[in-house]
Amino acid sequence: MIAPAELRPLRLFAQSSDETVRFFARSSADVHVGKDEWLFHEGESPRFFVLLEGAAEVLKSIAGRLTPLTSYATGDSFGEVPLILGACTLSGVRATSPLRLARVDQSVFWQMMRRDEGFSHSVTTDMSRRIALVEQLAIEAPEERCTIRGDSRSPAWHELRDFLTRMHIPYNWEERTGDACEVTFTDDGASLQSPTVRRLAERLGLSDVPHSTHYDVAIVGAGPAGLAAAVYGASEGLQTLLIEAYAPGGQAGMSSMIENYLGFPSGVSGEDLADRAFRQARRFGAEVVVTREVRSLSGESGDRRLTLDDGQVVLARAVVLAPGVAYRRLPAERCDDFLNRGIYYGAAQTEALRMNGCSVHIAGGGNSAGQAALHFSQYARTVKIIIRGNALSKDMSRYLTERIANCENISVVTECVIAAVDGSDRLERIALHTGDGATNWEPSDGLFVFIGAVPKTDWLNGFVACDDRGFILTGPQAIASDGAWPLERNPYFLETSRPGVFAVGDVRKDSVKRVAASVGEGSSAISLVNAHLQTLPTSSRVILTREPAR
């Protein structure tokens, strides 16, 4: 409990009445934080703190790195900036020694601001100083961590830029002709010639190697379902490994704006949602490995073996499969010749600016196609949606169809397929085959394809039961597939035909293809993982071999 006598000597209360000090003391939580623990992280709900004992550092994620901004010592107060601005916390605070703090919530803070002129003056003085620091940070914009030199029409150039964008790594780029790309790093001037995405990630210090060989739960795929499983698994104390073949987000990570996701009244881009979840998973201690593929899954219950693309083997007591789906390939003549040379599966954010003033075509009529069309309409001269059916309303949410109908530069062509594409070194035109049998060629600067999904399950090689399209069977469907379920209990709702192996998100048969549903399945799977782990012998429990990632 905070005593008024502990507050009275502090500068913050130098001009406050005894009554005001007593009010603050009885309204405060007495908070204790250990050395190296976080008081709060960037992006959390703000509160006001007075540091009674100890020291702390202020850290902000800049250019993908935690950067120290300033420090706090005994007697300092902080937290007023986001409270007054009505924003989330702009940075995180981590203890450099054991801390004791007085903490008040927003309502008490504003009562103090209204009732005590001295308190208010001290707070606004501190705020002015901190705003000056923010202005200085804005002037000293984060330096790009690397420069990419290459031809913007090159598939390799597109992949590198897309990866850096989705990982929120700032970079510069310079146009030059030819398919070869060069990446130069800011820190030491070293260069890589036409690196793979994995080599680039490795050079930037992004995690690409599991730090242990044994985990409580291993999650394959970092789309919304996998990220949710990682957040909940790590937050519940499981040693959690999340393996992603590319960058966090999955297909949802390419959505320009998700407007019907709960809690984001103004919408949120898939890229931002994935980045928030990625940082949240790591904050709880999940180990996240990017640019690595799982090539096979084997082993017995409680001892599943995941073999990675370089032969490394990781053992896990439970596995959550969330590899997601890939967009179905467009069966148009010469389509593969222009992959990432004007034809793209999904809608990478890196392509939006390049479509400024251009003619864009969207193949597909689902929500992802609708979101992409609206996004590109802000840049392109025209956007044309091509669908096989007779109306968008069949597969697209109403809020999207209404917005598309009211957008002047978006048009919809129904009962039509793309029969062929053509160009020199880049897409230049597409052939539209309409319901009346006619085929017409028209210019196109960019074709973005959203025509259904294929599950990413080939690598499982039949280890778990799937339907004839490759979607993973779970629950009662898993038993019905071959009748070889080995346990007395029935499989859990999200459990596959192998005990302790769960499937979530778009890869699961009959799942609801929505971001919110995937997040719900990913988080629910962890409660089922815990139930499964309780049935395993204690001797098989994984022993932590390292400190959790911060």
N, C-alpha and C positions, 0 to 999 in steps of 0.2 A: 504494500500500500504506500502511495506517495504521501509524504508529510509536507505541509506548507513550508516548514522551515528549510526543506531541501530546495525549494524553488525560489525563496525570497532572495538569496544572494545572486541569482543569475541576472545577466544583463536584460534578458527578455522581460523581466518583471520589475526592473529598477524603478519604474514610475507607476506601478500598479498598487491599488489599495490592498489592504490585508484581506478584505472580503473577496476581492477578485482572485487573489492567490489561493484562498481556501476553496473557491468554486472550481478553479482549474485542478487543484489537487484531488478533490473528491470526484471529479469527472474523468480522471486519468486512469488508464490501465498501467500497471507496473510490469514492464516488459523486460525480459532477460534474454540475451542472445549470446551464444558461444562464439569464440574466435573462429573466423573463416566461414561462419554461417551468414546467410543472406537475411537482412531485415525485410527487404522487399526487392522485387525485380522490376525492370523496365516494363511498362504496360499494365501494371496492376492498379487497382483502385487506390486513390490517394488518402493519406491520413497525415496528421500533424504530430511531429515528434519533438521532444526536448531530451537531449542527451545528458544524462546525469552522471554516468561513469563510463570511461572507455574511449575508444577511437574507432572510426570507420572510414572507408573509402567509397567514393562515388564512382560508379562504373557505367559506361554506356557502350552499346554495341555500335561500332563505327567501322564500316568497310568489312564487316564480317568478323571483327575482333573486339574483345572487351577492352575498352580504352579508359584509363583512369582520368577523371576530370578534376576532382578536388578531394578534400578530406574533411572530416568533422572531428571535433574534440569535445571534451567535457564542457558543458555550458552552451553548446551550439543548439540551435533549433532549425528544423527543416521540414519540407513537405508543403509549404504554403503556395508554391508556384502552380502545381497542377490543381490544387483546391480552388484557387482564385480564378484560374483559367477554365475550370470545368473540364479538365482533361485527365487522362491516365498519367501515371508516373512517367516522367521523361527519362529517367535513368534508374539504375539499381543502387542499393547501398549494401555493402558487405562489411562485417565486423573485422577489424584488424587486431582487436583484443576483446575480451569479454565485455559486453555492453549491458547497461541498465538504462532504460528510457521511460519517460512518461509519454503516453500516447493518447490522443483524443481523436474522436471522429469528426466528421464534417460539421455536424450541428453544433457541437461544443466550440469548435474553431470559430464559427461565424458568430456565436454568442459573444465570445471573447473579443472579436473584432468590433462588434457594435458597442459593447459596454465599457471597453477600456481603451482610452485614447493612446496611452503609452504603449500598450501591447500592440495596438494597430500600427503605430508609427514604427516600432522596432521591426515588425513583420514586413511592412512595405519597404523599409530600408534594405532588409536582407533580400527581398524579392528583386529590387532594382539591381542589386549587385549580381544576382544570379541571372537575371535577364541579360545583363551585359556579357556574362560568360557565354550564354546561348548565342548572342549576336556574334561574339568572337568565333565560336564554333562554326557559325554559318559562313563567316568570312573565310575561315580556314577550312573550306570544304574538304571532305575526306579524299585523299589522293587515290586515284585508281590503282588497283593492285597489279594490273597488268595491261598491256596494249596488244590487241589482236590486229595483225596486218594480213589482209587477204581480200579476195574477190567476194563481194556480197552475194553473188550468184552461186557461190560454191557451197555444196552440201556440208563440207567440213566446217566452213566459217559459220554457217547457220547453227550447227550443233553446239559448237563451242560457245557462241553468244547466248544461245538458249539456256545452256547449262548454267552459265555465270549469272544470268538474269534470275533464274529460278532459285539459285543458291544465295541471292542477294549479295553478290560480290561485285563491287563497282569496277568498271574496266573502261578503257578507251579503245577505239578502233579506227583503223586507217584503211582506206580503200586502196587496193592494188590488184592488178590483173593476174590471172593464173589460178589454178586449183590449190596450190600450196598455201598453207597458212603459217605464219610465224607469230609466236607469243613471246613478248618481252616482259619481264617482271620488274616492277618498280623498285623493289627493295635492294636488289643487287645488280640489275641490268642484264642478268642471264637470259638466254633465249631458248625456246624449244621450237623445232621445225615440225610443223604439222602434227602436233601431239594428239593423242587420243583424249577423250574426256577424262578417263581414269588417270592418265599421266598428268593432266592439268590439275585435277583435284589433289593428287598426291603432292604436286609441287606447291600448291597453295596451302598445304597443311590440313586439308579436310580428311576426316577419318575414312580410311579405306581398308583397315585390317582389324578384325576383332581382337580385343586385348586379352581375352580369356578363351578357354576351350570348353567350359561348362557354364550353362545358363539355366535358370529356372524356366524361362520361356523365350523362344526365338520366334520372331515375327518376320515373315517374308513379304515385303512390299510396303512402301510408305505412302500410299494414298490415304484418304480420310479414314478408312477402316483401320489400316495398319498403324497410323499415327495415333488414333484413339486408343488402340490396344496398348501401344507403347506408353502413352501417358498414364493410363490406368494401371498397367502392370507395374511400372516403376513406382508410381505413387503408393501402391499397396505393398511395397517392399520386396517385390520379386526382382531377381537379377535378370534384367531384360535386355535382349539384343534385337535391334531392328535393322534388317538388311534391305537395301534398296539398290536396284540395278542402275538407276540413273540419278534423279534428283527427287526430293520429297514432293508429294502433291498428286501424283498419278494423273489421270485424265482431268480430275477436278482442278489440278494445279494450272491447267491451261485455260480455265474459264475466266473470261474477262471480267464478269460481274455475276455473282450469285446473289439474287435479290430476295429469295424466299427462305434464306437460312435463318433460323431462330436466333434472335439477339443482335442482329445487324440490320436495323431499320433502314439504313441507307445503302444496304448491300455491302458485299465484300468480294474482292477478287479472289479467285482460287489460289493464286500465287501468294497473296497475303495470308489467307486462311492456313495454307500449308506451312508458311514460314512461322506463324504464331504457334501452330501445333508442334512443329519441329523443335522450336526453342523450348516449348513447354515440356516436351518429352525429355530433352536433355537436362532441363532444370531439375526434374524429379530423379535423375540418375540413370535414365535409359542410355545404353550405348547405341549410337546410330552410325551405321556403316553405309556409305554411298558408293556408287559406281562399282558394285560387286554383285555378281549373279550367283544364285543357288542353282547348281546343276542337277542335284539329286537329293532325295529324302529317303532314308531307310532306318533300320534299327527297330528295337522293341519298345513297348510302352514304358515310359520313364527314362528311356535312353535313346531318344531319336538322334539320328546322325544327319547333319546337313553338310553336303560336300559343295564347297565353293568353286568358282571357275578356275582357280589356280591349284586345286587339289586339297586346299586346307579343309579340315574337318572340324565342325563345331558340334558339340553334344548339348541337347536340351531335354529337360524333363517333359516339356510340353511345347507344341508348335502351333502358331496361328498363321494360317495361309491367307494372305491378302494381296496376291500379285496383281489383281485387277484384270482389266481387259484391254485389248488393242482394237483400234478402229479397223473394220473390215476393209480390205483392199478394194480399190475402185477397179472394176473389170472393164476398163476402157483401153483401147488400143494405144500403145506407146506410153501408158501411164507411168510405168516404172522408170522410163528414160528421164523423167522430169521430177523425180522425188527430191524434195528440198531445192529444186530449181524452178519453183513456181507452183508446185503441187505439194501440199502439206496435209498430214493427218493430224487433226486437231487445229488449234489456233494459237500458235506461240506468240507471246506478247512482243517478241523481237521483230515480228513481221508487220505490226500495225503501222508504224511510221513509214515503212517502205511502200505501203499501199496508198500513200497520200496522193490524191488526185487520180487514182488508177481505177480500173474496172475489176471488181472482185466477184468471184462466183463461190457459192456455198453449196455443197452437195449434202443433202440430208435435211430432215425435218424435225429432229428432236430438240430438247432444251439446249443442248450444247451448241447446236447449229444456230438456234435463235439468239443465244447470247453472243456468239461470234458475229453474226450479221449486224446486230446493234452496235457492237464495238467497232467493227470496221466501217460502219456508216459514218462515224465521226471523222474518218480520214479519207476514205475512198470517194471517188466521184459517183460511182454506182455500185450497188451490191445486189446480186441476183441469187435468190435461193432456188435451187433445183430439187424437186421432189417427185417421186414416182406416184404418190397418191394424188387425191383430188382436193385436199385441203390440209393446211398446217395444223388445224385444231385436233387432228387425230392423235398426234404424238407430242404436241408442244403445249406447255402450260398457257392458260388463258392470258396471264399478264404479259407474256412475251408476244403472243399473236396480236394482242391489241396494240402494243407499242410498235410492232413491225408494220401493222396496217397504217399507223399514223406517221411513219417515217418516209419522207418524200423520196429519198434516194435508194430505198429498198423495194425491189419487186420480187414477186413469187411466180415461178413457172411450174405449173402442176402437170401431172401425167407425162413426165419427161425424164429421160436418162441421158447421161453423158456417154457417148459412144466411142469417142476417140479424142486425142489431144495431139498437138503438133507445135513445133517451134524449132529454133536452131539450137543454141546452147541453153536456152531457157524457154519455159512455156510462153507461147504467144497467142494460141487460139484453141478453142474447144469445139467439138461437134455435139450439138444437142439433137437427140432423136425423140421426136414428139409422138403423142398418141395417135396422130393421123398418119404415121409412117414416114413423115418428112424428116430429113436430116439437114440441119443448118449449122454452118460454121460461124462463130463470132469471136472477136478478140477477147483475150483474158490475160490480165497481168498476174492473177493469183487465184488458185483453186484450192479451197480448204474443205477437206472431206470428213463427214460425220455420218457414215452409212451403216450403222450397226456395229456390234462388238464381237470379238473373238476372245475367249478366255485364255489367259497365259498359263496354261497347265501342261503343255507338252513335256516340260522338264520332269514332271512327276512320274512319267512312264508307267502309269497305272497303279502307283503305290496306294492311292486312295480312289474310291469309286467315283466315276464321273458319268454324266449322261452322254448321249451320242454326239452332242455338240462340244463336249469338253468341260461343261460347267460342273463344279464339285457338288456331290450329293451329301446332304447332312441330315441328322436326326433320323426319323423313321425311314426316309427315302434311302439312307445309307445301308440300313439293314436289308431292306427289300431288294437292293441291287444284287446281292450275292448270298445273303443269309449266313455269312461267316463271322458275324460279330462275336468276339471271344469272351465277353463279360456277362455276368448275370443281369446287371442293370442295362437298361436301354441307353443308347447314345443320347447325349444332351442335344438340345435343339440345334446348336451350331457345330456339333461334333461330326467328324467324317466317319468313314468306315474303319478308321484306325483310332483306337482309344488315345485320348490326349492330343490328337491332331484336329484342329478346328479350322473352319473356313468362314470368312466374313467378307462382306462387300460384294462388289459386282461379280466376282468370280464364283460366287455361290449360286446354285440353281434356285430360281424363283425369288431371288433377293429383289428388293425395291431399288431401282436404279436412281437413287437420290443421295445427295451428300449427307443429309441428316440421317437417313436410314443406315448408311455405311458407318457413320460415327457411332450410332447406337449399337450396331452389331459389334464393332470393335471393342467398345467399352464393356458390353455384355459378355463378350467372350472371356474376359479376364475373370469374371466371377465363376464361370464354368471351368476355367483353368485351375483356379484355386480349389474348386470342389474336386477336380481330378487329382490334384497334387496331394490332397488329404488322404487319398486311397493308396498312395504309393508308400513303400517302406521308407522309414526315416533314414535309413542308411544311404538311400539314393539321393538325399537332399544335397543340392549343390552348395559348396562352401565358397563364399566370396573370396576372390584372390586379389582384389584391387579395390581402391576407393572408387565409388560411383562417380561418373562424369558430372561435372558441374555445369 
